[in-house]
């Protein structure tokens, strides 16, 4: 999938989680619903950190470009070290390590750890990174014609404002994890969800996605999970643009309204 579809599917997924929480009698405070949706939209772009032409590689200028090259080399090294006889030979690391459930859990867990150990600045860093990515994904047309600095300023000011809102009593800093010192521990959840939604989206395309790694499937450790080939599509095709993206927007709207008990 392309960046906009990934971001839309990520936001829709979190709004769906909000609807499920409301149905179970644990309604999310509205700031958690909004911030979680934005984080998931941004996190749904992050697995492509192994691809130098992806949206995330351009999002933070030379820093993200350099990081993409490092992650690509790391992913390729892990692939070569762990491949089984049935796995094909590769020349790069795209759609390997960063497109697995294990990566999603590690990144989400690392974000939660940062949030509870680094305090407000850790929370602001998490929000800033994912809000910039959310802008790049959800508002990609505007982001392409704007300067990077403007996008970064929007991400920074939005992060500061949303962190202040969440800090207000009852607004969700301690949502789900209420023990002292566990404020913002939940921030890792939308990051895990965003990464997994990205992987599922890529699994629908012609190449599939090795979500299950390191669990082997037959003679392959990097088995490309996906539906039957007749049901797959190419990234950027009309199926993605004309069918899936409108569906994601519809599901997100319904999920958000349900999460807020509006329907």
C-alpha positions in Angstrom: 0.0 0.0 0.0 0.9 3.6 -0.4 1.4 6.1 2.5 -2.1 7.7 2.5 -3.9 4.4 2.6 -1.6 3.2 5.4 -2.3 6.2 7.5 -6.1 6.1 6.8 -6.2 2.5 7.8 -4.2 3.1 10.9 -6.5 5.9 12.1 -9.6 3.9 11.3 -8.2 0.9 13.3 -7.7 3.1 16.4 -11.2 4.6 16.1 -12.5 1.0 15.8 -10.7 0.2 19.0 -12.4 3.2 20.6 -15.8 1.9 19.5 -15.1 -1.5 20.9 -14.0 0.1 24.2 -17.2 2.1 24.4 -19.3 -1.0 23.7 -17.5 -2.7 26.6 -18.3 0.1 28.9 -14.8 1.6 29.0 -15.2 4.7 26.8 -12.0 6.5 25.9 -11.7 10.1 26.9 -11.9 12.1 23.7 -8.3 13.3 23.8 -7.1 9.6 23.9 -9.3 8.8 20.9 -8.0 11.8 18.9 -4.3 11.4 19.9 -4.4 7.7 19.5 -5.9 8.0 16.0 -3.2 10.5 15.0 -0.4 8.3 16.5 -1.7 5.2 14.8 -1.9 7.1 11.5 1.7 8.1 11.8 2.9 4.7 13.1 1.2 3.0 10.1 4.0 4.7 8.0 6.9 3.7 10.2 7.5 0.1 9.0 8.7 1.6 5.7 11.7 2.9 7.5 13.6 0.2 5.5 12.8 1.9 2.2 14.7 5.0 1.1 11.9 6.2 -1.2 9.1 5.9 1.4 7.3 8.8 2.9 9.1 8.4 6.2 12.5 8.7 4.6 11.7 12.2 3.6 9.7 13.2 6.7 12.7 14.4 8.8 15.2 15.4 6.2 18.7 14.1 6.4 18.1 12.4 9.8 15.3 10.1 8.5 17.2 9.4 5.2 20.3 8.3 7.2 18.1 6.2 9.6 16.4 4.5 6.6 19.8 3.4 5.2 20.8 2.0 8.6 17.5 0.2 9.1 17.7 -1.2 5.5 21.2 -2.6 6.1 20.2 -4.0 9.5 17.1 -5.6 8.1 19.0 -7.2 5.2 21.7 -8.5 7.7 19.0 -10.1 9.8 17.3 -11.6 6.7 20.6 -13.2 5.5 21.4 -14.5 9.0 18.0 -16.1 9.6 16.7 -17.2 6.2 15.9 -20.8 5.5 16.5 -22.8 2.3 13.0 -21.9 1.0 13.5 -18.1 1.4 14.6 -16.4 -1.8 17.8 -14.4 -2.1 17.5 -10.7 -1.7 19.5 -7.5 -2.4 17.9 -5.3 0.2 16.0 -5.3 3.5 12.6 -3.8 2.4 9.6 -5.7 3.8 11.6 -7.9 6.1 12.4 -7.1 9.8 10.3 -3.9 10.1 7.3 -5.7 8.7 7.0 -8.3 11.4 4.9 -8.6 14.6 8.0 -8.8 16.7 9.2 -5.4 15.4 5.8 -3.9 16.1 5.8 -5.1 19.7 9.4 -4.0 20.3 8.8 -0.5 18.9 5.6 -0.1 20.8 7.2 -1.4 24.0 10.1 0.9 23.6 7.8 3.9 23.1 5.9 3.0 26.3 9.2 2.7 28.2 10.3 6.1 26.9 7.0 7.7 27.9 7.2 6.5 31.5 10.9 7.0 32.1 11.6 10.3 30.2 8.6 12.1 31.4 7.0 15.0 29.5 9.9 15.3 27.0 9.6 11.7 26.1 5.9 12.1 25.6 6.5 15.2 23.4 9.1 13.3 21.4 6.7 10.5 20.7 3.9 12.8 19.8 6.1 15.0 17.6 7.4 12.2 15.5 4.0 10.5 14.9 2.1 13.8 14.3 4.6 14.8 11.6 4.1 11.3 10.0 0.3 11.7 10.4 0.5 15.0 8.5 2.6 13.4 5.8 0.2 10.5 5.5 -3.2 12.1 5.9 -2.5 15.5 4.4 0.0 14.3 1.9 -1.0 16.7 -0.9 -0.6 19.7 1.3 2.6 18.3 2.9 4.2 17.8 -0.5 3.8 21.4 -1.5 4.8 22.8 2.0 8.3 23.1 3.3 9.5 20.5 5.8 10.0 23.2 8.4 6.3 24.1 8.3 5.3 20.5 8.8 7.8 20.1 11.7 6.4 23.3 13.3 2.8 22.0 12.9 3.9 18.7 14.5 5.7 20.4 17.4 3.0 22.9 18.2 0.3 20.1 18.0 2.3 17.8 20.2 2.7 20.6 22.8 -1.0 21.4 22.8 -2.2 17.8 22.8 0.2 16.9 25.7 -1.2 19.8 27.7 -4.8 18.6 27.0 -4.0 15.0 28.0 -2.4 16.2 31.2 -5.7 17.7 32.4 -7.4 15.5 35.0 -9.8 13.0 33.4 -8.4 13.6 29.9 -6.6 10.4 29.6 -2.9 10.6 30.6 -3.6 7.6 32.9 -6.0 5.9 30.6 -6.0 2.1 31.0 -2.9 2.1 33.3 -3.9 4.0 36.5 -1.1 3.1 38.9 1.3 6.0 39.9 4.1 6.4 37.5 2.2 4.6 34.6 0.9 7.8 33.0 1.2 7.5 29.2 2.1 3.9 29.3 -0.7 3.4 26.8 1.1 5.4 24.1 2.8 2.2 22.9 -0.6 0.6 22.0 -1.4 2.8 19.0 2.2 2.4 17.8 1.9 -1.4 17.9 -1.5 -1.2 16.2 -0.3 1.1 13.5 2.7 -1.2 12.6 0.5 -4.2 12.5 -2.1 -2.5 10.3 0.7 -1.5 7.9 1.8 -5.1 7.7 -1.8 -6.4 7.1 -2.2 -3.8 4.4 1.0 -4.9 2.7 -0.1 -8.5 3.0 -3.0 -7.7 0.7 -0.6 -6.6 -2.1 1.1 -8.9 -4.7 4.3 -9.4 -2.6 2.6 -10.4 0.7 4.3 -9.6 4.0 6.4 -11.8 6.4 4.3 -10.8 9.5 5.0 -14.0 11.3 8.8 -13.9 11.4 10.7 -15.5 13.2 8.1 -18.3 13.3 8.9 -20.6 10.4 6.3 -21.8 7.9 7.5 -24.9 6.0 10.8 -24.3 4.4 10.6 -20.5 4.9 11.2 -18.3 7.9 10.2 -15.2 6.0 6.9 -16.6 4.6 5.0 -13.8 2.8 1.5 -14.0 4.4 -1.4 -12.9 2.2 -4.7 -13.9 0.7 -5.0 -16.0 -2.5 -3.1 -14.3 -5.3 -6.3 -13.6 -7.2 -7.4 -11.4 -4.4 -4.2 -9.3 -4.2 -3.6 -5.9 -5.8 -0.6 -3.7 -6.7 0.3 -0.8 -4.4 -1.3 2.4 -5.7 -3.8 0.6 -7.9 -7.4 1.6 -8.4 -8.4 -1.0 -5.8 -6.5 0.9 -3.2 -7.4 4.4 -4.3 -11.1 3.9 -5.3 -12.2 1.2 -3.0 -10.1 0.7 0.1 -9.4 4.4 1.0 -13.1 5.3 0.9 -13.9 2.2 3.0 -11.3 3.3 5.5 -12.8 6.7 5.8 -16.3 5.3 6.2 -15.2 2.8 8.9 -13.2 5.5 10.7 -16.2 7.8 10.8 -18.5 5.1 12.1 -15.9 4.0 14.6 -15.3 7.5 15.9 -19.0 8.3 16.3 -19.5 5.0 18.1 -16.5 5.6 20.3 -18.0 9.0 21.4 -21.4 7.3 21.9 -22.9 9.5 19.2 -24.5 6.5 17.5 
